[in-house]
Amino acid sequence: MTDLPYWNHNAAYWPRIARLIGDAGRVLDVGCGDGTLAAYLSRPGRVVTGIDPFRSCAEAARDRTKESGARILERSFEEFDAPPGSFDAVIFSASLHHMDMEPSLIKAAGLLAEEGKLVVLGLARPSRARDYLIDCLRVVPARIGQAAHRMRSAEELDIPTSYDLPGMDEVRRAARAILPGARLRTGLYWRYLLFWSK
C-alpha cells in the first residue's frame, strides 16, 4: 500500500478500511473518485478495480493508479456488470449516498465471494436524539483532528459531491434487512462505517 497524498474526512478512515478487508485479493472500489483509495489499497497479488461514472474522475483515477496496476472503468455501479462472487471485498467510500441505497447493497452482496467483505464509509443525516447528540459531541475533537492535518476536501479535489443524504434510520433499516449481522458504527469525522462479511 502507498502513502496517502492528502488527508480529508474520507481518507481518515482508509487505513481502517484496509484493515477490515484484510488480504482480500479482488477488490472493487465503487465510486473511486480520483483513485487515491484504489492506489492506496493496491499491492502485489491484489487486483483492484475502481469504477466511477464521471469521466473527470475516471481519468484522474487512471493517472493516479497507473503504477499500481489498478483497473479503472468509467461507469456507474448500476451499469457495472460482473458475475456473482467476482470480488473478495466491495467498498463504497463516501459514494453510496449518490446511489439508490438498497438495490446497491443487494448488488454489492451478490458480487461478493463467500466470506467476502462489504465496507461502506457513508454519510447520513441524524434521525434520532442520540444521533444529534453524537453530532454535537464530535464537533470539537473532529475540528482538532482536522486542524492537525492538511485538509483537502472533495470539492477542492474536483470530485463531485452530494449532500442529499439518507437518514441514519434508513441506513439502519437497510443494513438489518439486507446484511444480517452487519456492524454499523458512527465515526469521528461525520461518517458511519458499515461492515459485513458474507
Contacts in CASP RR format, 6 or more apart in sequence:
PFRMAT RR
TARGET T0000
AUTHOR 0000-0000-0000
METHOD contacts of the structure
MODEL  1
MTDLPYWNHNAAYWPRIARLIGDAGRVLDVGCGDGTLAAYLSRPGRVVTG
IDPFRSCAEAARDRTKESGARILERSFEEFDAPPGSFDAVIFSASLHHMD
MEPSLIKAAGLLAEEGKLVVLGLARPSRARDYLIDCLRVVPARIGQAAHR
MRSAEELDIPTSYDLPGMDEVRRAARAILPGARLRTGLYWRYLLFWSK
1 18 0 8 1.000
1 40 0 8 1.000
1 41 0 8 1.000
1 42 0 8 1.000
1 43 0 8 1.000
2 39 0 8 1.000
2 40 0 8 1.000
2 42 0 8 1.000
2 68 0 8 1.000
4 11 0 8 1.000
4 14 0 8 1.000
4 36 0 8 1.000
4 40 0 8 1.000
5 36 0 8 1.000
6 36 0 8 1.000
6 150 0 8 1.000
6 152 0 8 1.000
6 157 0 8 1.000
7 149 0 8 1.000
7 150 0 8 1.000
7 151 0 8 1.000
7 152 0 8 1.000
8 151 0 8 1.000
8 152 0 8 1.000
8 153 0 8 1.000
8 154 0 8 1.000
8 157 0 8 1.000
9 146 0 8 1.000
9 153 0 8 1.000
9 189 0 8 1.000
9 190 0 8 1.000
9 191 0 8 1.000
10 37 0 8 1.000
10 93 0 8 1.000
10 94 0 8 1.000
10 121 0 8 1.000
10 154 0 8 1.000
10 191 0 8 1.000
11 36 0 8 1.000
11 37 0 8 1.000
12 149 0 8 1.000
12 188 0 8 1.000
12 189 0 8 1.000
13 93 0 8 1.000
13 121 0 8 1.000
13 187 0 8 1.000
13 189 0 8 1.000
13 191 0 8 1.000
13 193 0 8 1.000
14 37 0 8 1.000
14 40 0 8 1.000
14 41 0 8 1.000
14 93 0 8 1.000
16 193 0 8 1.000
17 37 0 8 1.000
17 41 0 8 1.000
17 91 0 8 1.000
17 93 0 8 1.000
17 119 0 8 1.000
17 121 0 8 1.000
18 40 0 8 1.000
18 41 0 8 1.000
20 117 0 8 1.000
20 119 0 8 1.000
20 195 0 8 1.000
21 27 0 8 1.000
21 41 0 8 1.000
21 88 0 8 1.000
21 89 0 8 1.000
21 91 0 8 1.000
21 117 0 8 1.000
21 119 0 8 1.000
22 89 0 8 1.000
22 117 0 8 1.000
23 46 0 8 1.000
24 46 0 8 1.000
24 87 0 8 1.000
24 88 0 8 1.000
24 89 0 8 1.000
24 116 0 8 1.000
24 117 0 8 1.000
25 45 0 8 1.000
25 46 0 8 1.000
25 47 0 8 1.000
25 88 0 8 1.000
25 89 0 8 1.000
26 46 0 8 1.000
26 47 0 8 1.000
26 49 0 8 1.000
26 86 0 8 1.000
26 87 0 8 1.000
26 88 0 8 1.000
26 89 0 8 1.000
26 113 0 8 1.000
27 41 0 8 1.000
27 46 0 8 1.000
27 47 0 8 1.000
27 48 0 8 1.000
27 49 0 8 1.000
27 87 0 8 1.000
27 88 0 8 1.000
27 89 0 8 1.000
27 90 0 8 1.000
27 91 0 8 1.000
28 49 0 8 1.000
28 50 0 8 1.000
28 51 0 8 1.000
28 82 0 8 1.000
28 86 0 8 1.000
28 87 0 8 1.000
28 89 0 8 1.000
28 90 0 8 1.000
28 91 0 8 1.000
28 111 0 8 1.000
29 35 0 8 1.000
29 37 0 8 1.000
29 38 0 8 1.000
29 41 0 8 1.000
29 48 0 8 1.000
29 49 0 8 1.000
29 50 0 8 1.000
29 51 0 8 1.000
29 91 0 8 1.000
29 93 0 8 1.000
30 50 0 8 1.000
30 51 0 8 1.000
30 77 0 8 1.000
30 80 0 8 1.000
30 90 0 8 1.000
30 91 0 8 1.000
30 92 0 8 1.000
30 95 0 8 1.000
30 96 0 8 1.000
30 104 0 8 1.000
30 108 0 8 1.000
31 50 0 8 1.000
31 51 0 8 1.000
31 52 0 8 1.000
31 53 0 8 1.000
31 57 0 8 1.000
31 77 0 8 1.000
31 92 0 8 1.000
31 93 0 8 1.000
31 95 0 8 1.000
31 98 0 8 1.000
32 38 0 8 1.000
32 50 0 8 1.000
32 51 0 8 1.000
32 52 0 8 1.000
32 57 0 8 1.000
32 58 0 8 1.000
32 61 0 8 1.000
32 72 0 8 1.000
33 52 0 8 1.000
33 54 0 8 1.000
33 57 0 8 1.000
33 60 0 8 1.000
33 61 0 8 1.000
33 95 0 8 1.000
33 159 0 8 1.000
34 57 0 8 1.000
34 60 0 8 1.000
34 61 0 8 1.000
34 64 0 8 1.000
34 157 0 8 1.000
34 158 0 8 1.000
34 159 0 8 1.000
35 50 0 8 1.000
35 57 0 8 1.000
35 60 0 8 1.000
35 61 0 8 1.000
35 64 0 8 1.000
35 65 0 8 1.000
35 70 0 8 1.000
35 72 0 8 1.000
36 64 0 8 1.000
37 91 0 8 1.000
37 93 0 8 1.000
38 48 0 8 1.000
38 50 0 8 1.000
38 61 0 8 1.000
38 64 0 8 1.000
38 65 0 8 1.000
38 68 0 8 1.000
38 70 0 8 1.000
38 72 0 8 1.000
39 64 0 8 1.000
39 65 0 8 1.000
39 68 0 8 1.000
39 70 0 8 1.000
41 48 0 8 1.000
41 91 0 8 1.000
42 48 0 8 1.000
42 65 0 8 1.000
42 68 0 8 1.000
42 69 0 8 1.000
42 70 0 8 1.000
47 71 0 8 1.000
48 65 0 8 1.000
48 68 0 8 1.000
48 69 0 8 1.000
48 70 0 8 1.000
48 71 0 8 1.000
49 70 0 8 1.000
49 71 0 8 1.000
49 72 0 8 1.000
49 73 0 8 1.000
49 87 0 8 1.000
50 61 0 8 1.000
50 70 0 8 1.000
50 71 0 8 1.000
50 72 0 8 1.000
50 73 0 8 1.000
51 72 0 8 1.000
51 73 0 8 1.000
51 74 0 8 1.000
51 75 0 8 1.000
51 76 0 8 1.000
51 77 0 8 1.000
51 80 0 8 1.000
52 58 0 8 1.000
52 61 0 8 1.000
52 72 0 8 1.000
52 73 0 8 1.000
52 74 0 8 1.000
52 75 0 8 1.000
53 74 0 8 1.000
53 75 0 8 1.000
53 76 0 8 1.000
53 79 0 8 1.000
54 74 0 8 1.000
54 160 0 8 1.000
55 74 0 8 1.000
56 158 0 8 1.000
57 159 0 8 1.000
57 160 0 8 1.000
58 72 0 8 1.000
58 73 0 8 1.000
58 74 0 8 1.000
60 158 0 8 1.000
61 70 0 8 1.000
61 72 0 8 1.000
62 72 0 8 1.000
65 72 0 8 1.000
73 80 0 8 1.000
76 99 0 8 1.000
77 99 0 8 1.000
77 104 0 8 1.000
77 107 0 8 1.000
78 99 0 8 1.000
78 100 0 8 1.000
78 103 0 8 1.000
78 104 0 8 1.000
82 111 0 8 1.000
84 110 0 8 1.000
84 111 0 8 1.000
85 110 0 8 1.000
85 111 0 8 1.000
85 112 0 8 1.000
85 113 0 8 1.000
85 114 0 8 1.000
86 111 0 8 1.000
86 113 0 8 1.000
87 111 0 8 1.000
87 112 0 8 1.000
87 113 0 8 1.000
87 116 0 8 1.000
88 112 0 8 1.000
88 113 0 8 1.000
88 115 0 8 1.000
88 116 0 8 1.000
88 117 0 8 1.000
89 112 0 8 1.000
89 116 0 8 1.000
89 117 0 8 1.000
89 118 0 8 1.000
89 119 0 8 1.000
90 108 0 8 1.000
90 111 0 8 1.000
90 112 0 8 1.000
90 117 0 8 1.000
90 118 0 8 1.000
90 119 0 8 1.000
91 118 0 8 1.000
91 119 0 8 1.000
91 120 0 8 1.000
91 121 0 8 1.000
92 104 0 8 1.000
92 108 0 8 1.000
92 119 0 8 1.000
92 120 0 8 1.000
92 121 0 8 1.000
92 122 0 8 1.000
93 121 0 8 1.000
93 122 0 8 1.000
94 121 0 8 1.000
94 122 0 8 1.000
94 123 0 8 1.000
94 154 0 8 1.000
94 191 0 8 1.000
96 104 0 8 1.000
96 105 0 8 1.000
96 120 0 8 1.000
96 122 0 8 1.000
97 122 0 8 1.000
97 123 0 8 1.000
97 124 0 8 1.000
97 162 0 8 1.000
97 164 0 8 1.000
97 165 0 8 1.000
97 166 0 8 1.000
98 160 0 8 1.000
98 162 0 8 1.000
101 166 0 8 1.000
101 170 0 8 1.000
101 171 0 8 1.000
101 174 0 8 1.000
102 174 0 8 1.000
102 177 0 8 1.000
102 178 0 8 1.000
105 118 0 8 1.000
105 120 0 8 1.000
105 174 0 8 1.000
105 175 0 8 1.000
105 178 0 8 1.000
105 179 0 8 1.000
106 178 0 8 1.000
108 118 0 8 1.000
109 118 0 8 1.000
109 178 0 8 1.000
109 179 0 8 1.000
109 196 0 8 1.000
109 198 0 8 1.000
112 118 0 8 1.000
112 198 0 8 1.000
113 198 0 8 1.000
114 198 0 8 1.000
115 197 0 8 1.000
115 198 0 8 1.000
116 197 0 8 1.000
116 198 0 8 1.000
117 195 0 8 1.000
117 196 0 8 1.000
117 197 0 8 1.000
117 198 0 8 1.000
118 179 0 8 1.000
118 182 0 8 1.000
118 194 0 8 1.000
118 195 0 8 1.000
118 196 0 8 1.000
118 197 0 8 1.000
118 198 0 8 1.000
119 193 0 8 1.000
119 194 0 8 1.000
119 195 0 8 1.000
120 192 0 8 1.000
120 193 0 8 1.000
120 194 0 8 1.000
120 195 0 8 1.000
121 191 0 8 1.000
121 192 0 8 1.000
121 193 0 8 1.000
122 171 0 8 1.000
122 191 0 8 1.000
122 192 0 8 1.000
122 193 0 8 1.000
122 194 0 8 1.000
123 163 0 8 1.000
123 165 0 8 1.000
123 190 0 8 1.000
123 191 0 8 1.000
123 192 0 8 1.000
124 165 0 8 1.000
124 166 0 8 1.000
124 167 0 8 1.000
124 168 0 8 1.000
124 170 0 8 1.000
124 171 0 8 1.000
124 192 0 8 1.000
125 165 0 8 1.000
125 166 0 8 1.000
125 167 0 8 1.000
125 168 0 8 1.000
126 132 0 8 1.000
126 134 0 8 1.000
126 135 0 8 1.000
126 167 0 8 1.000
126 168 0 8 1.000
127 167 0 8 1.000
127 168 0 8 1.000
127 169 0 8 1.000
127 170 0 8 1.000
127 172 0 8 1.000
128 168 0 8 1.000
128 169 0 8 1.000
131 168 0 8 1.000
131 186 0 8 1.000
134 186 0 8 1.000
135 190 0 8 1.000
138 187 0 8 1.000
138 188 0 8 1.000
138 189 0 8 1.000
138 190 0 8 1.000
141 188 0 8 1.000
142 188 0 8 1.000
142 189 0 8 1.000
142 190 0 8 1.000
146 189 0 8 1.000
154 160 0 8 1.000
154 161 0 8 1.000
155 161 0 8 1.000
168 192 0 8 1.000
171 184 0 8 1.000
171 192 0 8 1.000
171 194 0 8 1.000
172 184 0 8 1.000
175 182 0 8 1.000
175 184 0 8 1.000
175 194 0 8 1.000
175 196 0 8 1.000
176 182 0 8 1.000
179 194 0 8 1.000
179 196 0 8 1.000
181 196 0 8 1.000
182 194 0 8 1.000
182 195 0 8 1.000
182 196 0 8 1.000
183 194 0 8 1.000
183 195 0 8 1.000
183 196 0 8 1.000
184 192 0 8 1.000
184 193 0 8 1.000
184 194 0 8 1.000
185 192 0 8 1.000
185 193 0 8 1.000
185 194 0 8 1.000
186 192 0 8 1.000
187 193 0 8 1.000
END
